């Protein structure tokens, strides 16, 4: 009989992965959006974290939060963490959390649209997750991508997170009036999902419009100093944008990559830009597989890019990536819009040939 026992969490996971489109009606109530805290700013916890009485790593632990816990983001304050570079903490209604362990999110509920616009790819639109997270139903089992298989094998909920960008190509309304979007990736493994429509903000062509498109003398400079990585955008000699980022492990003084996780030094040219893509790579035990990565600007090799990041909040503090330049969503989006050439909403993907694109210079300053 023990083998027949099935926890509620395991049942929902198996159902969400296997019932496909037919699961819309029975699972509609189960997969409705959670009642997230009613605060303007929220924080989503990445992994198990201790909640401290004060913004100090050595202060009393007053609680513990686990993956995907959503808490009010009351304020971000300076504090003390003797073992990490960043000294910022988030004040919540329960205590203080080191800020790198929590994603800043909002809970913006959208009115579902009734009809998809026509594009060169057929009916569809780009959307961004505008809630802390949204649960999914796999429309075309079995699971294909590694991240999806991993979550199934470990009985983890199948979710998309705030700021991820996907493509919607179908809309359905069930008998209870719940509107569902069918979401997928242009450059993924072929997994297709149904999700509650109100969790997605439609992206407009206007918000992708290029910034300063007539300026040709543009340059992105990325500093990959181990303890503090930054990104600056220049028009001529004038810095027009600055952001803290998280790069990959350093190269040596001659610009040679120390390993596959280094962000390569030197001068590069942007060669491809995508509104959204799927990224995977790495080695056994240290690999990654991430869907819906927004505002991707590729500049070196086959996969080194500046892109939006939703899986950590440790920017400007430590080397975090497998070679790419992780950026906050708003920063990645600005760089995507500002760099030449511009990418149209339809199809949201441009491969560039020649040396007419904006340059990206990766530098390791001598300190």
C-alpha positions in Angstrom: 0.0 0.0 0.0 2.9 2.4 0.7 3.8 2.3 -3.0 0.2 3.5 -3.8 0.5 6.6 -1.6 0.8 9.8 -3.6 1.3 13.2 -1.9 -0.8 16.1 -3.1 2.3 17.8 -4.4 3.5 14.8 -6.3 0.0 14.3 -7.8 -0.2 17.9 -9.1 3.3 17.6 -10.5 2.5 14.4 -12.4 -0.8 15.8 -13.6 0.7 19.0 -14.8 3.3 17.1 -16.8 1.1 14.4 -18.3 -2.5 15.5 -18.8 -1.7 18.1 -21.4 -4.4 20.3 -23.0 -7.2 18.0 -21.6 -6.1 19.1 -18.1 -7.4 22.6 -18.5 -10.7 21.9 -17.0 -9.9 19.7 -14.0 -6.8 21.6 -13.1 -8.1 25.1 -13.6 -8.8 25.7 -10.0 -5.6 24.0 -8.8 -3.4 26.1 -11.0 -4.9 29.4 -10.4 -2.5 32.2 -9.4 -1.6 32.2 -5.7 -2.8 35.0 -3.4 0.6 36.8 -3.3 1.1 39.5 -0.5 -0.6 42.8 -1.4 2.5 45.0 -1.5 3.8 47.1 -4.4 7.2 45.4 -4.3 7.7 41.8 -3.4 10.7 39.4 -3.2 10.8 35.8 -4.4 13.3 33.6 -2.5 15.7 31.5 -4.7 16.7 28.8 -2.3 16.4 28.0 1.4 17.4 31.2 3.3 17.7 32.3 6.9 15.7 35.3 8.1 17.7 37.5 10.4 16.6 39.7 13.2 18.9 42.5 11.9 20.7 43.1 8.6 23.7 41.2 9.8 24.7 37.6 9.0 25.7 37.0 12.6 22.5 38.2 14.1 19.8 35.9 15.5 18.0 33.7 13.0 14.2 34.3 13.4 12.9 32.1 10.6 13.6 30.1 7.5 12.2 30.6 4.0 12.3 28.0 1.2 12.3 28.1 -2.6 9.7 30.4 -4.2 8.5 31.9 -0.9 7.1 35.4 -1.7 7.5 38.1 0.9 6.9 41.9 1.0 10.0 43.8 -0.1 9.7 46.6 2.5 13.1 48.2 1.9 16.7 47.5 0.8 19.2 48.5 3.4 23.0 48.4 4.1 24.1 45.6 6.4 26.8 43.2 7.1 27.8 39.8 5.6 31.4 39.0 6.4 31.6 36.1 3.9 30.2 37.9 0.8 31.1 41.0 -1.2 27.6 42.6 -1.3 26.4 44.1 1.9 22.8 44.7 1.0 19.8 43.2 2.8 16.1 43.2 2.2 13.7 44.1 5.0 10.6 41.9 4.9 7.6 41.6 7.3 9.4 38.6 8.9 13.0 40.0 9.2 16.0 40.6 7.0 17.3 38.5 4.1 20.6 39.0 2.3 19.5 40.7 -0.9 21.3 38.4 -3.3 19.1 35.5 -2.2 15.8 37.2 -3.3 14.5 38.3 -6.7 12.8 41.7 -6.7 9.3 41.1 -8.3 5.9 42.6 -8.6 2.4 41.1 -8.8 0.8 42.7 -11.8 -2.4 41.0 -12.9 -3.3 41.6 -16.6 -6.6 41.6 -18.5 -6.3 38.7 -21.0 -6.6 39.7 -24.6 -9.3 38.0 -26.8 -7.5 37.8 -30.1 -3.9 37.4 -31.1 -2.3 39.8 -33.6 -1.1 38.4 -37.0 2.7 38.2 -37.4 5.0 36.7 -40.0 5.1 33.6 -37.7 1.3 33.3 -37.6 -1.0 34.6 -34.8 1.0 35.4 -31.7 2.6 37.8 -29.4 5.6 38.2 -27.0 4.7 38.2 -23.3 6.5 38.7 -20.1 5.7 37.1 -16.8 4.4 39.9 -14.5 3.7 37.9 -11.3 6.2 36.3 -9.0 5.6 32.9 -10.6 2.9 31.0 -12.6 2.4 27.3 -12.7 2.2 25.5 -16.0 0.5 22.6 -17.7 2.5 20.7 -20.4 0.4 20.6 -23.5 2.5 18.2 -25.5 4.0 15.5 -23.2 6.4 13.9 -22.7 8.9 16.6 -21.4 11.7 17.4 -23.8 13.9 20.0 -22.1 16.4 19.2 -19.3 15.0 21.7 -16.9 11.5 20.2 -17.2 12.7 16.7 -16.8 14.7 17.7 -13.7 11.8 19.3 -12.1 9.6 16.3 -12.8 12.2 13.8 -11.4 12.5 15.9 -8.2 8.7 16.5 -7.8 9.2 20.2 -8.2 6.4 22.5 -9.6 6.7 23.5 -13.2 6.8 27.2 -13.3 7.8 30.4 -15.1 9.1 33.3 -13.1 8.8 37.1 -13.1 10.5 38.7 -16.1 10.8 35.5 -18.3 9.7 36.1 -21.9 7.8 33.6 -24.0 5.7 33.5 -27.2 1.9 33.0 -27.0 0.3 31.4 -30.1 -3.2 30.3 -28.9 -5.9 31.4 -26.4 -8.6 29.3 -24.8 -11.3 29.9 -22.3 -12.6 27.0 -20.2 -16.2 26.5 -18.9 -15.4 28.4 -15.7 -14.3 31.5 -17.7 -10.6 31.0 -17.0 -8.5 32.3 -20.0 -5.4 30.3 -20.8 -2.5 31.2 -23.0 -0.5 28.6 -24.9 3.1 29.6 -24.4 6.3 28.3 -26.0 9.7 29.2 -27.2 11.0 29.9 -30.7 14.4 28.5 -29.8 13.6 25.8 -27.2 13.3 22.0 -27.2 9.7 22.0 -28.3 7.8 22.0 -25.0 4.5 23.8 -25.1 2.5 24.9 -22.0 -0.9 26.2 -21.0 -0.9 28.9 -18.2 -3.2 31.4 -16.7 -3.4 34.3 -19.1 -3.5 37.1 -16.4 0.0 36.2 -15.4 1.5 37.6 -18.6 2.0 41.1 -19.8 1.8 41.6 -23.5 5.0 43.2 -24.9 4.4 46.0 -27.4 6.4 46.9 -30.5 6.7 50.4 -29.1 8.6 49.3 -26.0 11.2 47.5 -28.2 11.7 50.6 -30.3 15.4 51.4 -30.7 17.1 54.0 -28.5 19.3 56.5 -30.4 19.2 54.5 -33.6 21.0 57.2 -35.7 24.1 57.2 -33.4 26.7 55.0 -35.0 29.6 55.5 -32.6 28.4 53.2 -29.9 30.4 51.0 -27.6 29.6 48.7 -24.6 32.4 48.3 -22.1 32.2 45.5 -19.6 34.5 45.4 -16.6 35.0 41.8 -15.3 37.0 42.6 -12.1 36.4 39.7 -9.8 34.8 41.7 -7.0 32.8 44.2 -8.9 31.6 43.8 -12.5 30.0 46.7 -14.4 28.6 47.6 -17.8 28.9 51.0 -19.4 27.4 52.2 -22.7 29.2 55.0 -24.6 28.2 57.3 -27.4 31.5 58.6 -28.6 33.3 59.5 -25.3 30.1 60.1 -23.3 28.8 57.5 -21.0 25.1 57.3 -21.5 24.2 54.2 -19.4 25.7 52.3 -16.4 24.7 49.1 -14.7 26.2 46.6 -12.3 26.3 43.1 -13.8 27.5 39.5 -13.0 30.0 38.1 -15.4 31.8 34.8 -15.7 35.2 33.8 -14.3 38.1 35.9 -15.4 40.6 35.4 -18.2 44.3 35.9 -17.7 46.2 39.1 -18.5 46.6 38.1 -22.1 42.9 37.6 -22.6 43.0 33.9 -22.6 39.9 32.3 -21.0 40.8 30.4 -17.9 38.0 27.9 -18.5 34.7 27.5 -20.3 33.1 29.8 -17.7 35.2 32.9 -18.4 33.8 36.0 -20.1 36.4 36.5 -23.0 38.4 39.7 -22.8 39.0 41.9 -25.8 36.9 43.6 -28.5 33.9 41.9 -29.9 31.0 42.7 -32.3 27.4 41.9 -31.5 26.4 39.2 -33.9 22.9 38.2 -32.9 20.0 39.7 -30.8 16.8 37.9 -29.6 13.8 39.1 -27.6 13.8 35.6 -26.0 15.8 32.4 -26.2 16.6 29.2 -24.4 20.1 28.7 -23.0 21.7 25.5 -21.9 25.3 24.2 -21.5 27.9 23.4 -19.0 29.2 20.1 -17.9 27.8 17.2 -15.9 27.2 18.4 -12.4 27.6 22.0 -13.4 25.3 22.4 -16.3 22.4 24.7 -16.8 19.2 24.7 -18.8 17.1 27.9 -18.8 14.0 28.8 -20.8 12.6 32.2 -21.6 15.7 34.3 -21.2 14.8 37.8 -22.3 16.7 40.6 -24.1 19.6 38.5 -25.3 22.5 40.3 -27.0 25.2 37.8 -28.3 28.6 39.2 -28.8 31.2 36.4 -28.7 31.5 32.7 -29.7 28.3 30.7 -30.0 26.7 31.7 -26.7 28.3 34.5 -24.8 25.7 37.2 -24.3 24.4 40.1 -22.3 21.0 38.9 -21.1 18.2 39.3 -18.5 18.6 37.2 -15.4 15.8 35.8 -13.1 17.7 33.1 -11.1 19.9 35.3 -8.9 20.1 38.8 -7.6 23.9 39.0 -7.0 24.9 41.8 -9.4 28.1 43.7 -9.0 29.4 41.5 -6.3 30.7 38.1 -7.5 31.4 36.2 -10.7 28.2 34.2 -11.2 27.8 33.1 -14.8 29.1 30.4 -17.2 30.6 33.2 -19.3 27.7 35.4 -20.2 27.0 38.8 -18.7 24.0 38.5 -16.4 22.0 41.7 -16.1 18.9 42.9 -14.3 15.9 42.7 -16.7 15.6 46.5 -17.1 19.3 46.8 -17.8 19.4 44.0 -20.3 16.4 45.5 -22.1 18.0 48.9 -22.4 21.2 47.5 -23.8 19.1 45.4 -26.3 17.2 48.4 -27.5 20.2 50.8 -27.6 22.8 48.6 -29.4 22.9 48.6 -33.2 21.3 47.3 -35.3 17.7 47.4 -34.0 15.6 44.2 -33.8 11.9 44.3 -34.9 9.1 42.9 -32.7 8.3 40.6 -35.6 10.2 38.2 -35.6 12.2 39.4 -32.6 15.4 37.8 -33.8 18.2 39.2 -35.9 21.6 37.7 -36.9 24.1 40.3 -38.0 26.8 39.9 -40.6 29.9 42.1 -40.9 31.3 44.8 -38.7 28.4 47.3 -38.7 27.1 46.3 -35.2 27.9 47.9 -31.9 31.2 46.8 -30.3 31.5 45.2 -26.9 34.8 45.5 -25.1 35.5 43.2 -22.1 38.2 44.6 -19.9 40.0 43.5 -16.7 41.3 46.7 -15.1 44.6 46.7 -13.2 43.9 47.6 -9.5 
